[in-house]
Amino acid sequence: MSDYDIVVYGATGFVGALVAQHLARNAPDGVRIALAGRSARKLEACNVALGVDWPVIVADASDEEALERMAASARVVVTTVGPYLRYGRALARACAQAGTDYLDLTGEVLFARQSIDDNDETARRTGARIVHSCGFDSIPSDLGVHVLHDRVTADGAGEMTDTTLVVTALRGGFSGGTIDSVRVQADAMRADRQQRRVAASPYSLSPDRRREPDLGRQEDALSLPAAAVDPSLRGTLAPFMMASYNTRVVRRSNALRDWAYGRRFRYREVMSVGTSRLSPLFAAGVKAAMGGLLVGLSVPPTRFVLDRVLPKPGTGPDEQTRRNGHFAMDIFTTTTTGARYAARFRATGDPGYAATAVLLGESALALILDRDDLPATPGGVLTPATGLGDALVRRLRDAGVEVSARALARPADRYT
C-alpha cells in the first residue's frame, strides 16, 4: 500500500500552492496528502498557511533517486514544476515505472511528445495513467470535445467533421510559467531541426502519424469572420495562443479512441475579438504578436529585452484578480448527417491560476475517489478525455464548472 494518496510536487510555487489550497478545502477526510518540493522549510510554511499538518517530501527535480522514492510512495503525483521540458522528464518516467498515476499542467508539445516516447509502453505495462495538461491547457478543449462527442453519439447524429473552439470570454493574468515554457521550447527548436518539425506537425502527439487521415492543411494561427464558424456568431475571430498545443491533445484523444470522433474530424481553436470595425485589425495584430513573441525569444538581442519585461516564472496575480477572472469556450461542430451541435466549457476564476487549481485538484481527486468511473484503459500516456473522462466531468460540474452540450436545431440558433 502506498504511503500517500496524492503528492503535490511544487507545492511552494505559485500554482502549486493554489492546488494544495484547493485540496485542503475540498478533499474528503481520509485522503492522504503530502506536499513535496526542494525546501523543507518552505513546505512546512505551506502547511501553516493551509492550516494542515501534511507530511512533507524533499525532492529536487535533478535528483532522480529522490523522485523515484517519491513516485513509489504515492498513488497519484501532481506536479506543477515546469517548464516540463527542462524539469519534468525524470518524474514522469519515475511514475510510469512505479505504476503511479501522474498529472501535470504542461502546454509544451516537445515535452509531451518526449513523454509519449519515453513512457507510454512502460505505463501500459505498469497500469500508470500519465495524464498531461490537466489545467486551462487542455481540459476545457479536450473535455469540451468529449462531451460534444457524447451528445452527438447519444443522438445517433453520425460523426463529427469540422469542429471549432471559440474562446468567447477570457479575463485573467498572464502566466510567467507559460512564457517560460515558450522560452524553453524556442531554445529547443532553435538548436534542433527535428524538434521544429515535431512542433509544426498537427499530429505531433498522435500515437501513429501514419494512420492519421489526410485532411489537408490544418492551420493554428487563424483569423476569420465569426460567421464562418457558425451563423449564430458575430464579429471577428483571432488566433488563440494555446491552439497549437490544445489541438494536438484533442487529435491524440481521437486517435487513442480509434478515431471515434470521426475520420473526417478537423479541429481548430480561435478567440473572439469583438464586433467593432477595428476587430479585423486587432485580429491581425494578435497573429503578428504571437509570431513575434516566438521569433523574439529565439533571437538573442530581442530575447535579452523580452526576458526583462515579460512576467517571471513563479509570479502571479493577487487574490482579487484571481477571483474576478473567468473564461468561456464554445465548441461548434457539424456532423456527417448535417446536424449542428455546440458544447460549452465555462468557469470562474483566473484561467491560469484559480480555475487551473480547480481543474488539476479535481483531476487528482477523480483518480483517487472515482476509479470505477474512469475510462477503461490499461494505462499509458493519456489525455484528460481518455484518462479521466466522465469522472472528471461530473466532478467539475459539482465544483460549479459548466460543461454542457446541445443540438443546434436552426441556423440562427444561439448558444447562450
KAJOSUL-V426145 format. One record per backbone hydrogen bond with DSSP energy under -0.5 kcal/mol. CO is the residue of the C=O (numbers start at 1). NH is the residue of the N-H. E is the energy in kcal/mol with one decimal. If there is no record, write none. Layout:
[[CO NH E] [CO NH E]]
This chain:
[[4 75 -1.3] [5 76 -1.5] [6 34 -2.3] [7 9 -0.8] [7 78 -3.2] [8 10 -0.5] [8 11 -0.7] [8 36 -2.7] [9 80 -2.3] [10 13 -1.7] [13 17 -2.3] [14 18 -1.1] [15 19 -2.2] [16 20 -2.4] [17 21 -2.2] [18 22 -2.2] [19 23 -2.3] [20 24 -2.5] [21 25 -1.7] [22 26 -1.7] [23 27 -2.7] [28 31 -1.7] [30 32 -0.6] [31 33 -0.7] [32 5 -2.1] [32 6 -2.3] [33 55 -0.6] [34 8 -2.5] [35 57 -2.5] [36 10 -2.4] [36 11 -1.7] [37 59 -2.9] [38 40 -0.5] [39 43 -2.0] [40 44 -2.5] [41 45 -1.9] [42 46 -1.8] [43 47 -2.0] [44 48 -2.1] [45 49 -2.4] [46 50 -2.0] [47 51 -1.3] [47 52 -2.1] [55 35 -2.5] [57 37 -1.9] [57 59 -0.6] [60 63 -1.9] [62 64 -1.0] [63 67 -2.1] [64 68 -2.4] [65 69 -2.2] [66 70 -2.3] [67 71 -2.6] [68 72 -2.2] [69 73 -1.1] [70 73 -0.6] [71 74 -1.1] [73 3 -0.7] [73 4 -2.5] [75 101 -2.0] [76 7 -2.3] [76 78 -0.5] [77 79 -0.5] [77 103 -2.4] [78 9 -3.5] [80 82 -0.9] [83 86 -0.8] [83 87 -2.6] [84 88 -2.6] [84 89 -0.6] [88 92 -2.1] [89 93 -2.1] [90 94 -2.3] [91 95 -2.3] [92 96 -2.2] [93 97 -2.3] [94 98 -1.9] [95 99 -1.0] [95 100 -2.3] [101 77 -2.4] [102 131 -2.9] [103 79 -2.6] [104 134 -3.0] [107 109 -0.7] [108 112 -2.4] [109 113 -2.5] [110 114 -1.9] [111 115 -2.8] [112 116 -2.2] [113 117 -2.2] [114 118 -2.5] [115 119 -3.2] [116 120 -1.7] [119 123 -3.1] [120 124 -2.1] [121 125 -1.6] [122 126 -2.4] [123 127 -2.0] [123 128 -0.7] [128 130 -0.8] [128 380 -2.9] [129 102 -2.7] [129 131 -1.0] [130 132 -0.7] [130 382 -2.6] [131 104 -1.1] [135 139 -2.0] [136 138 -0.6] [137 135 -1.3] [138 142 -2.9] [139 143 -2.9] [139 144 -0.6] [140 144 -1.4] [141 145 -2.1] [142 146 -1.7] [143 147 -2.6] [144 148 -1.7] [145 149 -2.7] [146 150 -2.2] [147 151 -2.0] [148 152 -2.4] [149 153 -2.8] [150 154 -2.5] [151 155 -1.7] [152 157 -2.3] [153 156 -1.3] [157 337 -0.9] [159 336 -2.2] [161 266 -1.5] [162 334 -1.2] [163 268 -1.6] [164 332 -2.7] [165 167 -0.5] [165 270 -2.6] [166 168 -1.0] [166 330 -2.5] [167 272 -2.6] [169 328 -2.3] [171 326 -1.8] [175 179 -1.7] [176 180 -2.1] [177 181 -2.0] [178 182 -2.1] [179 183 -2.4] [180 184 -2.4] [181 185 -2.3] [182 186 -2.5] [183 187 -1.9] [184 188 -2.0] [185 189 -2.6] [186 190 -2.1] [187 191 -1.6] [188 192 -1.1] [192 196 -1.4] [193 197 -1.8] [194 198 -2.2] [195 199 -2.4] [196 200 -1.6] [197 201 -1.4] [201 204 -1.4] [203 206 -1.5] [208 211 -1.6] [209 212 -1.3] [213 215 -1.0] [220 222 -1.6] [224 237 -2.9] [225 228 -1.5] [226 229 -1.9] [226 230 -1.5] [230 233 -2.0] [235 226 -2.7] [236 273 -2.3] [237 224 -1.9] [238 271 -2.6] [240 243 -2.2] [242 245 -1.1] [242 246 -2.9] [243 247 -2.1] [245 248 -0.7] [245 249 -1.6] [246 250 -2.4] [247 251 -2.1] [248 252 -1.8] [249 253 -2.2] [250 254 -2.1] [251 255 -2.2] [252 256 -3.0] [253 257 -1.5] [254 259 -2.9] [254 260 -0.7] [255 258 -1.9] [259 262 -0.7] [261 160 -2.1] [262 265 -1.0] [264 266 -0.6] [266 163 -2.9] [268 165 -2.6] [269 240 -0.7] [270 167 -2.4] [271 238 -3.3] [274 236 -2.1] [276 279 -1.3] [278 282 -2.2] [279 283 -2.7] [280 284 -2.0] [281 285 -2.0] [282 286 -2.3] [283 287 -2.1] [284 288 -2.2] [285 289 -2.6] [286 290 -2.4] [287 291 -2.0] [288 292 -2.6] [289 293 -2.4] [290 294 -1.6] [291 295 -2.2] [292 296 -3.2] [293 297 -2.2] [294 298 -0.6] [295 298 -0.9] [295 299 -0.8] [296 299 -0.5] [298 300 -0.5] [299 303 -2.8] [300 304 -2.1] [301 305 -1.1] [302 306 -2.9] [303 307 -2.6] [305 308 -1.2] [305 309 -0.8] [306 309 -0.8] [306 310 -2.6] [312 315 -1.4] [315 176 -0.6] [318 322 -2.4] [319 323 -2.6] [320 324 -2.1] [321 325 -0.8] [322 325 -0.6] [322 350 -2.8] [325 349 -3.3] [326 171 -2.7] [327 347 -2.1] [328 168 -1.6] [328 169 -1.6] [329 345 -2.5] [330 166 -3.4] [330 332 -0.5] [331 343 -2.3] [332 164 -2.5] [333 341 -2.2] [334 161 -2.4] [335 338 -1.9] [339 335 -2.6] [340 408 -3.2] [341 333 -2.4] [342 406 -2.6] [343 331 -2.6] [344 404 -2.3] [345 329 -2.3] [346 402 -2.7] [347 327 -2.2] [350 353 -1.3] [350 355 -2.3] [350 356 -0.7] [351 356 -0.6] [353 357 -2.3] [354 358 -1.4] [355 359 -2.4] [356 360 -2.8] [357 361 -2.4] [358 362 -2.7] [359 363 -1.4] [360 364 -1.9] [361 365 -2.0] [362 366 -2.2] [363 367 -1.7] [364 368 -1.4] [365 369 -3.3] [366 370 -1.9] [370 373 -1.5] [370 374 -0.6] [371 374 -1.1] [373 391 -0.5] [380 130 -2.7] [380 382 -0.9] [382 132 -1.2] [383 387 -2.8] [384 388 -2.0] [384 389 -2.2] [388 391 -1.1] [388 392 -0.8] [389 392 -0.7] [389 393 -1.8] [390 394 -2.5] [391 395 -1.5] [392 396 -2.8] [393 397 -2.2] [394 398 -2.2] [395 399 -1.4] [396 401 -2.7] [397 400 -1.6] [401 403 -0.6] [402 346 -2.2] [404 344 -2.5] [406 342 -2.5] [407 409 -0.7] [408 340 -0.6] [410 413 -2.0] [414 416 -1.1]]
